[in-house]
Amino acid sequence: MPKILLYITAKVVWNFLFWNTDYYENRAHVHVGKRSTEHLCKIWLEPIVEIDRQGDLTEA
């Protein structure tokens, strides 16, 4: 799973990545999650940005 961004804050390390087995998807998307989580959020990037799966992300 190639990482495209590792964002480090004071409390959390965020991973932005894509799966190399997602070639069958017809829309560009990225998976986002905290470093230690197994439940990643899936965010569609086109035609509009929207969340497909919430994963471990919270509203706050």
Secondary structure, 3 states (H helix, E strand, C coil): CCEEEEEECCCCEEEEECCCCHHHCCCCEEEEEECCCCCCEEEECCCCCEEEECCCCCCC
